[in-house]
Amino acid sequence: MDNCPVCTHIDVIHFSRVEDKNYYRCQQCKAVCLDPRNHLLHQDERDRYKLHNNDIHDERYREFLSRLHDPIIEKLKKGAKGLDYGCGPGPALALMFKEENFSMDIYDPFFFPDKSCFSEQYDFITCTEAAEHFFQPLKEFKKIDQILVKGGWFGLMTNIYEDSICFEDWYYRKDPTHVVFYSFETIKALAALMSWNYERRENNVVLFQK
């Protein structure tokens, strides 16, 4: 791996080899990334996502999503327009915001690939359990920044890697569609790179403001 796909820094070193997979860590932002040669093929990745049981009416799933929904809704004005970025096959979070009378669009490259959202401007954007799937994280975050209004909010939900975690045994690593793992150093570096402010909420939730 030549440079970090999150911050583009060139100081990337081998971090771990698990079975036949190699992982690298950026010495600048501390992101851990799977070797691109170990990424799943497009159809295999899609088939894996179809196995996710994300029922939009499942109360336990909605409770899980409320970790992001509740803190970001505190930041929003009435009538704010939002986008759920990487919503997957069951856009439950978008439905939760609609129930609160917010206008919501959805985008997912596999299940809702309508790219018209990239011509819009949004007051808030959510990304729940999707950023760990980004093959090119910086490219995706720049897309988000371009369609987020100044002063708008970007809510990110992803499990944060800490050095106290045994990476090889970490359940989050074992999902073959998870290719990038963010530490809090990564979050700080991303905020600085994008000129965003940020608030750490739950352990797996960060709110950014443009």
N, C-alpha and C positions, 0 to 999 in steps of 0.2 A: 504494500500500500504506500503510494508516493506521498500523499498528504491527507490531512484530516478532512472528511466530508462535511464536518460541522463548522469548523473555523478556518479551514484551508492551510493550517500550519504544517510545515514540512517535518517537524520533529515528532514522528510517529514510530513507535517501537512495538515489537511483538510482545503481546501480553499473556496469551494463554493458547494452548492447543487442547481441545477436548474432542476425543475420538478423531474424526478426520477434518475438524473445523479449526481454523486459525482466527484468532482475535487480536486486534491491534489497539493500542491506546495512545491517544494524543498527549504529549507531554505539556502542551499549552492549555487546552481546555478540559483535559481528562476524560473525554468521551472514549468509550470502548466500542469498536466497530468490528463486525464480522468481515472477513476477507470477501470481497465481491465474487471471487471464484466459488464461494460456498453459498451464494444466494440461490434461492429456489427459482425455477423457471416460472414464467408468468402464469401458465395454466395450473401448475402445482400450487402456486401461491393462492390463486383464486379458489381452488378446491379446498385448501386448508381453511380459508375464511368462511366458506359455506358450512363448515362444521361448527362454527361458533353459534351458540344458542342465545342470541341476544334478542329475546322477545320484547317488543316495545311495551307490552302490557304486564311484563314480569315485575312484580313489586320489588323483589330483591335486586334486580338489575337497575331499576329506577332509583332505588336507595343508594346503590353504588354510584350512579351518575350524579346524584344530588351533591356529592362531594365537590363537584365543579359547578353544578347548576346553582346551588345556594349562594356561594360567595360572589359569583360573577353577577347574579341578578341584583345584588345589592348595589352594584356599580352603574346600573343601567337606568336611563330615563324612559319614561312611558313612550311607547311607539318606536323604540330602538329596533334596528334591522340587523338580523344576525345570519351567520352561516355556520353550519356544522361541517367541518372540513375533515374528510376521511370518516364518514358516518357509518360505513359498513352496510350490510344488507338490511339491518333493522334500525332505522334512525330514531331511536327512542328519545335521545336528548332533544332533538328538534321538536318532537311532539310535546315534550315537557315545557319548552319555551312557548310553543304555540298555545298551550293551555293557559299560559300566563299573559296571553294576548300580544306576544311579540311576533313580528314577521320573521319567518325563518326560511332560508334556502338550504339545500343540502348538496354536498359534492362528495363523490367517492370514485376513484379511478376505475374500480372494478364493477360497482353496482349502480352508481348514479353518475355516469361520466360526462354529463352535460357541462361544458366548459364556459357557458354563458356567464357563470358567476365571476369569472375573471375580468369581465367588463363592468362589474358592479362595484359599489363602495359599501362597506359594512361598518356599523357601529360596534359590533363585537363578533368575534370568531371563536369557535370552540374546536378543540382537537383532543378527543378522548381516546386513549389507547390506540393511537394511530402513528404518532411520531416515532415510535420504536421500529416501525416498518419502513421508514423513509430510506430509500437507497441513496438519495442525494439530499440530506437534511437541509443544508444551507439554501439550496435551490427552492425547496418547499417553503421555508420560512420567509424567503424573499417574496415569493408569490403571495403569502399571507400579508406581508407588510404592504405590498402594493395595493391591496384591495381593502385595507383597514384605514378608516378615517383617522386623521390626527386627533389624538385624545381617546381613540377607541381602545377596546380591551380585547386581548387574546388570552383565552383560557386553555392551558395545557395540562392534560392528565397523562402521566406516564410514570412507571415505577423508577425511582431514583436509585442509582447504584452507589453504594458506599463501600469503603475498603473493608469494613467489618463483615461484609457479606462474602460467603464462599462462592466465588463466581462460578466455578465448575458445577456446583450443586444447585445453583439458584434456579428456581422454577421458571423465572422470567427468561433466563437465557435459553432454556430448553425448548421454547417455542421456536420452530424452525423459520418462522416468518419474522422474528425479532432480529434485526440486524444492527441496531445502534442503541447504546445504553448511555443515558445521560447521568452525570453526577451533578452535585450542586455547583461545582466549579464550572461545569459545562453551561449550566443555566446562567451563571454570572457572565461568562464569556459571550454567550449568545445575546444577552441583554445589551452588553457593551457594543457588540458588533452591529446590532440592529438599531442602536440608540433607543432602546426601550427601557422603561422603568419596570421593576418587577416586585411582586409580593409572594413570598412563600406561604402557602396555606397549609393544607394537609400534606402529609409526607409525599404524596404523589400528585399534588396539585400546585401549579404556579400560575399566577395571573400577571400578565405583561400589559403595560399601557404604552401605546405609541406616543 
